[in-house]
Amino acid sequence: MPIKGQHWFLSDVQPSLLLTLAVVVTVVAVLTVAALTGLIRAVRDPIGTYRSARPDNARLRWWSVVFIGAVVALFWLRSDPFVAVAFTFAVILGWGLISTGPWIVAGLGRLLARRASRPATFLAGRRLSDSPHSAWRAVGGMALAAFLAGFVAISLPVGLGNVSDYASRANHLDFVVPSRSVDDIAHEVASVIRTENLDADVEATAPPFWLGSDSWATLSLTTHGPDSEIDRARTALTAQGLWGPELRLSDDLPTVWMVQDGIIVSLLLIPIAALVALASMVIGTVARILDQRGSLLALSLSGTPQSLLIAVQRREIILPTVLLAGVASIAGIASGASLGVVNPLNPYTLTTFAGVMVIGAIALLLADLTMRPVLERVSTDLSERE
């Protein structure tokens, strides 16, 4: 697994057994304390807890704005301006999607309830608008995976196209010399190449854009073969007096490493995000049914058919998933486009989107198969009545 231009192995990145156990124990302890804290408050003062319970309104949290601002500011201080701009654009769009997810779900629910022509659509719209956060928790993982897929689908071919270009420019040395002496210096460089038996070529090119082409020129020495050739060339030229601030290793080499690291991280991130999205949709769907078991049981006792409740649950899963995944994909594509322009009909982009669509279909199918027995038990068992 090449990172920073070097190959890393499993032993380099694998955490120790003690650290893994410590993390597991810490996570379980934090979750247990958080759960017990809420339960103790409810046991001590159930009426007060019920009265102080806030409605499930979809609104932004001020602390999330502060957190994202701090992350962006830190990245600007530690990164290249171009990378920082792309990172800021991606973070703002991603955070905006996550922050406005419940609001989008609530708006979708109100729209469905207002324009519904079937009972299942009307009930699904009302339930989405009444409890947008629980619906968002079920589909939020898929929205995040769609955002990452959109970003990677555009940035991956851009990065793959730039790697070869950057790599070809990274294996040369540049001399910025007066144009009147470019021929003499070129002969000196060629003599050093022959003497040291270097596999390299030298040619005259245009000077940097801030220098006039009538007074200045650039001699580019391009090496072939292993990476050590460019070090040998620089050492030999320096020993012959051809040195100074104009003799440099191309600045594109760190950029090559950064682009390659981005490609590797993208390929590792997409499968992880897809698995998280699949698990979160199944778990979130079941949790939403259990959380609303009182209203589901009331609907069942009022004569609502079981088939209608199943149709309502399907709409509550499918419609927000399609809408939010579409919005997230567009946001991800816009973020990836900040790194470069690419034809969207390339194999990498199409394969990425096809894979995410397959994962989404599998997640919807598993959620549908999982929620049926849970919904049947909740809507028929009177012991679940609150």
Secondary structure in CASP SS format (residue, H / E / C, confidence):
PFRMAT SS
TARGET T0000
AUTHOR 0000-0000-0000
METHOD secondary structure of the structure
MODEL  1
M C 1.00
P E 1.00
I E 1.00
K C 1.00
G C 1.00
Q E 1.00
H E 1.00
W C 1.00
F C 1.00
L H 1.00
S H 1.00
D H 1.00
V H 1.00
Q C 1.00
P C 1.00
S C 1.00
L H 1.00
L H 1.00
L H 1.00
T H 1.00
L H 1.00
A H 1.00
V H 1.00
V H 1.00
V H 1.00
T H 1.00
V H 1.00
V H 1.00
A H 1.00
V H 1.00
L H 1.00
T H 1.00
V H 1.00
A H 1.00
A H 1.00
L H 1.00
T H 1.00
G H 1.00
L H 1.00
I H 1.00
R H 1.00
A H 1.00
V H 1.00
R H 1.00
D C 1.00
P H 1.00
I H 1.00
G H 1.00
T H 1.00
Y H 1.00
R H 1.00
S H 1.00
A C 1.00
R C 1.00
P C 1.00
D C 1.00
N C 1.00
A C 1.00
R C 1.00
L C 1.00
R C 1.00
W H 1.00
W H 1.00
S H 1.00
V H 1.00
V H 1.00
F H 1.00
I H 1.00
G H 1.00
A H 1.00
V H 1.00
V H 1.00
A H 1.00
L H 1.00
F H 1.00
W H 1.00
L H 1.00
R H 1.00
S C 1.00
D C 1.00
P H 1.00
F H 1.00
V H 1.00
A H 1.00
V H 1.00
A H 1.00
F H 1.00
T H 1.00
F H 1.00
A H 1.00
V H 1.00
I H 1.00
L H 1.00
G H 1.00
W H 1.00
G H 1.00
L H 1.00
I H 1.00
S H 1.00
T H 1.00
G H 1.00
P H 1.00
W H 1.00
I H 1.00
V H 1.00
A H 1.00
G H 1.00
L H 1.00
G H 1.00
R H 1.00
L H 1.00
L H 1.00
A H 1.00
R H 1.00
R H 1.00
A C 1.00
S C 1.00
R C 1.00
P H 1.00
A H 1.00
T H 1.00
F H 1.00
L H 1.00
A H 1.00
G H 1.00
R H 1.00
R H 1.00
L H 1.00
S H 1.00
D H 1.00
S C 1.00
P H 1.00
H H 1.00
S H 1.00
A H 1.00
W H 1.00
R H 1.00
A H 1.00
V H 1.00
G H 1.00
G H 1.00
M H 1.00
A H 1.00
L H 1.00
A H 1.00
A H 1.00
F H 1.00
L H 1.00
A H 1.00
G H 1.00
F H 1.00
V H 1.00
A H 1.00
I H 1.00
S H 1.00
L H 1.00
P H 1.00
V H 1.00
G H 1.00
L H 1.00
G H 1.00
N H 1.00
V H 1.00
S H 1.00
D H 1.00
Y H 1.00
A H 1.00
S H 1.00
R H 1.00
A H 1.00
N C 1.00
H E 1.00
L E 1.00
D E 1.00
F E 1.00
V E 1.00
V E 1.00
P E 1.00
S H 1.00
R H 1.00
S H 1.00
V H 1.00
D H 1.00
D H 1.00
I H 1.00
A H 1.00
H H 1.00
E H 1.00
V H 1.00
A H 1.00
S H 1.00
V H 1.00
I H 1.00
R H 1.00
T H 1.00
E C 1.00
N C 1.00
L C 1.00
D C 1.00
A E 1.00
D E 1.00
V E 1.00
E E 1.00
A E 1.00
T E 1.00
A C 1.00
P C 1.00
P C 1.00
F C 1.00
W C 1.00
L C 1.00
G C 1.00
S C 1.00
D C 1.00
S C 1.00
W E 1.00
A E 1.00
T E 1.00
L E 1.00
S E 1.00
L E 1.00
T E 1.00
T E 1.00
H C 1.00
G C 1.00
P C 1.00
D C 1.00
S H 1.00
E H 1.00
I H 1.00
D H 1.00
R H 1.00
A H 1.00
R H 1.00
T H 1.00
A H 1.00
L H 1.00
T H 1.00
A H 1.00
Q C 1.00
G C 1.00
L C 1.00
W C 1.00
G C 1.00
P C 1.00
E C 1.00
L C 1.00
R E 1.00
L E 1.00
S C 1.00
D C 1.00
D H 1.00
L H 1.00
P H 1.00
T H 1.00
V H 1.00
W H 1.00
M H 1.00
V H 1.00
Q H 1.00
D H 1.00
G H 1.00
I H 1.00
I H 1.00
V H 1.00
S H 1.00
L H 1.00
L H 1.00
L H 1.00
I H 1.00
P H 1.00
I H 1.00
A H 1.00
A H 1.00
L H 1.00
V H 1.00
A H 1.00
L H 1.00
A H 1.00
S H 1.00
M H 1.00
V H 1.00
I H 1.00
G H 1.00
T H 1.00
V H 1.00
A H 1.00
R H 1.00
I H 1.00
L H 1.00
D H 1.00
Q C 1.00
R H 1.00
G H 1.00
S H 1.00
L H 1.00
L H 1.00
A H 1.00
L H 1.00
S H 1.00
L H 1.00
S C 1.00
G C 1.00
T C 1.00
P C 1.00
Q H 1.00
S H 1.00
L H 1.00
L H 1.00
I H 1.00
A H 1.00
V H 1.00
Q H 1.00
R H 1.00
R H 1.00
E H 1.00
I H 1.00
I H 1.00
L H 1.00
P H 1.00
T H 1.00
V H 1.00
L H 1.00
L H 1.00
A H 1.00
G H 1.00
V H 1.00
A H 1.00
S H 1.00
I H 1.00
A H 1.00
G H 1.00
I H 1.00
A H 1.00
S H 1.00
G H 1.00
A H 1.00
S C 1.00
L C 1.00
G C 1.00
V C 1.00
V C 1.00
N C 1.00
P C 1.00
L C 1.00
N C 1.00
P H 1.00
Y H 1.00
T H 1.00
L H 1.00
T H 1.00
T H 1.00
F H 1.00
A H 1.00
G H 1.00
V H 1.00
M H 1.00
V H 1.00
I H 1.00
G H 1.00
A H 1.00
I H 1.00
A H 1.00
L H 1.00
L H 1.00
L H 1.00
A H 1.00
D H 1.00
L H 1.00
T H 1.00
M H 1.00
R H 1.00
P H 1.00
V H 1.00
L H 1.00
E H 1.00
R H 1.00
V H 1.00
S H 1.00
T H 1.00
D C 1.00
L H 1.00
S H 1.00
E H 1.00
R C 1.00
E C 1.00
END
